[in-house]
Each structure stands twice: as C-alpha cells, then as structure tokens.
Amino acid sequence: MKAGASVAYQMYTSGTTGEPKAVQISHRSLSCRLEWMADTFQEYTQVILQKTRNTFDVSNWELLL
C-alpha cells in the first residue's frame, strides 16, 4: 500500500439513487488539502472561521489546519 493511501475516514452518501454508498477518504487526500490551505493562509494574521459542524467532513480541514 502506498504511503498515505490508507483510509482516514469514511462517509456515507445517498447520491441521486437514494441508496447509501460509502466513500473512503485517504490520508493523502486530507494531507494534500491541508498543505494547500497552509500555503494559501500562511500569514499569522489570517484566521480561519470554524463555521462547519464537527460532524461534517469539511470540518476536518478547519479543525486540523
């Protein structure tokens, strides 16, 4: 298994079919997003608003950065 390819978390969506489907998010995906955010918001004077409930997957980016 490649580095970072292991599953960081799994979420479920019904999509357009109404049938639940699992989507696995890899550590690599999460770390790439965090790296991009760190490069984009690199000044200490910039802040990120925690606007997402921590039960929603997007909150990972806000919490971990």
Buried (B, 14 or more C-beta within 10 A) or exposed (E): EEEEEEEBEEEEEEEEEEEEEEEEBBBBBBEEBBEEBEEEEEEEEEEEEEEBEEEEBEBBBBEEB
